Amino acid sequence: MNDLNKALDDISSIRRQVAHSTEFRGYGPATLACTGALALAASGVQALCLPDPANHIAAYLSIWIWTAALSAALIGTEMYARTRRIHSGMADEMIRMAVEQFLPSAAVGGLVTFVLIRFVPGSQWMLPGIWQVIFSLGIFSSCRFLPRAMAVVAGWYLLTGLTCLALADNRALSPWAMGIPYAAGQLIVAGILLFYSQEAKDEI
């Protein structure tokens, strides 16, 4: 029994090593483009319904948290299906690896949001910049198993996040301070994934 357990542990370790050296193909270009469209739609809703977000921060948070949750649900659903289809026997390891790369950033983003809203009154204008900087770190962390060009997207979110922070006032709560960076960023991601998926087909 000990030999069997050791063999199973060795197989599991090998599978994890193979997963870490394999390019993850579970993200779908069309779905990523849709999340960019969702960001623009959320910006439109905010522009029409929330002209003064600084004094209605709960409504502002509601718009963008629901947008993020819907985007995550769309990406997660397709990621599960694509990974099962493309990575087959390695699917569980690949999904676990993808989640492990982004989960810390998502958790940090949620905790920072809570602390700023609860304990630092008047700091709400910092949220869009902080969200984008943290999102860029999640992408940087994932670059090792995604196409190398994803570093450009991470750099984009870092730049837009720092730009929002540099505004240093409630202008950072403009609907376009979130909509434009995320719409453009997700479209760039979709383009990169589409290009590399086509390149992989051409090599077959």
C-alpha positions in Angstrom: 0.0 0.0 0.0 2.9 2.4 0.8 4.4 1.7 -2.6 1.0 2.4 -4.3 0.6 5.7 -2.4 4.1 6.7 -3.3 3.5 5.9 -7.0 0.3 7.9 -6.9 2.1 10.9 -5.3 4.8 10.7 -7.9 2.3 10.7 -10.7 0.5 13.7 -9.2 3.8 15.5 -8.8 4.7 14.8 -12.5 1.3 16.0 -13.6 1.7 19.3 -11.7 5.2 19.8 -13.2 3.8 19.2 -16.7 0.9 21.6 -16.0 3.3 24.3 -14.9 5.3 24.0 -18.1 2.3 23.9 -20.4 0.7 27.0 -22.0 -2.8 27.5 -20.6 -5.4 27.7 -23.3 -8.6 27.8 -21.2 -9.3 31.5 -21.8 -11.5 32.1 -24.9 -11.0 35.3 -27.0 -14.7 35.9 -27.6 -15.5 35.8 -23.9 -12.7 38.1 -23.0 -13.9 40.5 -25.6 -17.4 40.3 -24.1 -16.0 41.3 -20.7 -14.6 44.4 -22.3 -18.0 45.2 -23.7 -19.5 44.7 -20.3 -17.0 47.3 -18.9 -18.2 49.8 -21.5 -21.8 49.0 -20.7 -21.2 49.5 -17.0 -19.6 52.9 -17.8 -22.7 53.9 -19.8 -24.9 52.9 -16.8 -22.8 54.9 -14.4 -22.7 57.9 -16.8 -26.5 57.9 -17.1 -27.5 57.0 -13.6 -24.8 58.1 -11.3 -23.5 61.7 -12.2 -22.0 62.1 -8.7 -20.4 58.8 -7.7 -18.3 60.4 -4.9 -21.5 61.0 -2.9 -23.1 57.7 -3.8 -20.2 55.3 -3.4 -22.4 52.4 -2.5 -24.1 52.6 -5.9 -20.7 53.0 -7.6 -19.4 49.9 -5.9 -22.6 48.0 -6.8 -22.1 48.8 -10.5 -18.5 47.7 -10.7 -18.6 44.8 -8.3 -21.6 43.3 -10.2 -19.7 43.9 -13.5 -16.7 42.1 -12.1 -18.7 39.2 -10.8 -20.5 38.7 -14.1 -17.3 38.9 -16.0 -15.6 36.4 -13.7 -18.6 34.1 -14.0 -18.5 34.2 -17.8 -14.7 33.6 -17.9 -14.9 30.9 -15.3 -17.7 29.0 -17.1 -15.9 29.0 -20.4 -12.5 28.3 -18.9 -13.9 25.2 -17.3 -15.4 23.9 -20.5 -12.4 24.9 -22.7 -9.9 23.4 -20.4 -11.8 20.1 -20.2 -11.9 20.0 -24.0 -8.4 21.2 -24.8 -6.2 20.0 -21.9 -8.2 16.9 -21.3 -6.5 14.7 -18.7 -4.5 17.7 -17.4 -7.7 19.8 -17.0 -7.9 19.8 -13.2 -4.2 20.7 -12.8 -4.5 23.5 -15.4 -7.6 25.0 -13.8 -6.1 24.9 -10.3 -3.0 26.6 -11.6 -5.0 29.4 -13.3 -7.1 30.0 -10.2 -4.1 30.0 -7.9 -2.4 32.7 -10.0 -5.4 35.1 -9.9 -7.0 34.3 -6.6 -4.5 36.2 -4.4 -5.0 39.4 -6.4 -8.8 39.1 -6.3 -8.7 38.6 -2.5 -6.3 41.5 -2.0 -8.5 43.8 -4.2 -11.6 42.9 -2.1 -9.8 43.4 1.2 -8.3 46.8 0.2 -11.7 47.9 -1.0 -13.3 47.0 2.3 -10.6 48.8 4.4 -10.7 52.0 2.3 -14.5 52.2 2.4 -14.8 51.2 6.1 -11.8 53.0 7.7 -10.5 55.7 5.4 -13.3 58.1 4.6 -12.6 60.3 1.5 -10.3 57.7 -0.1 -12.9 56.3 -2.5 -11.3 58.1 -5.5 -8.3 55.7 -5.1 -10.3 52.6 -5.8 -10.2 52.5 -9.7 -6.5 53.0 -9.7 -5.9 50.4 -7.0 -8.1 47.9 -8.7 -6.3 48.3 -12.0 -2.8 48.0 -10.4 -3.9 44.9 -8.5 -5.4 43.4 -11.7 -2.1 44.1 -13.5 -0.2 42.1 -10.8 -2.6 39.2 -11.3 -1.8 39.2 -15.0 1.9 39.5 -14.4 1.7 36.5 -12.1 -0.1 34.6 -14.9 2.3 35.5 -17.7 4.5 32.4 -17.1 1.8 30.1 -18.5 0.2 32.5 -21.0 1.6 34.0 -24.2 4.5 36.3 -23.5 2.6 39.2 -25.1 0.3 39.2 -22.1 3.0 41.3 -20.3 1.9 44.1 -22.5 -1.7 43.9 -21.1 -0.3 43.8 -17.6 1.7 46.9 -18.4 -1.4 48.6 -19.8 -3.4 48.0 -16.6 -0.5 49.2 -14.5 -0.2 52.4 -16.5 -3.9 53.1 -16.4 -4.1 52.4 -12.7 -1.2 54.7 -11.9 -2.8 57.4 -14.1 -6.0 57.1 -12.1 -4.0 57.5 -8.9 -2.2 60.5 -10.3 -5.5 62.3 -10.8 -5.6 62.5 -6.9 -9.2 63.5 -6.7 -12.8 62.4 -7.6 -12.1 62.6 -11.3 -10.8 59.1 -10.9 -14.4 58.0 -10.3 -15.4 59.0 -13.8 -17.1 56.1 -15.5 -14.5 56.2 -18.3 -11.7 55.8 -15.8 -12.8 52.2 -15.4 -14.6 51.6 -18.7 -11.9 52.6 -21.2 -9.0 50.8 -19.4 -10.9 47.6 -19.0 -12.6 47.6 -22.4 -9.3 48.3 -24.2 -7.4 45.9 -22.0 -9.8 43.0 -22.5 -9.9 43.6 -26.2 -6.1 43.4 -26.3 -6.2 40.2 -24.4 -8.8 38.7 -26.8 -6.6 39.8 -29.8 -3.5 38.2 -28.3 -5.3 34.9 -27.6 -6.9 34.9 -31.0 -3.5 35.5 -32.7 -1.7 32.8 -30.7 -4.6 30.3 -31.2 -4.4 30.8 -34.9 -0.6 30.5 -34.8 -0.9 27.2 -33.0 -3.3 25.9 -35.7 -0.9 27.0 -38.4 1.9 25.0 -36.8 -0.1 21.8 -36.8 
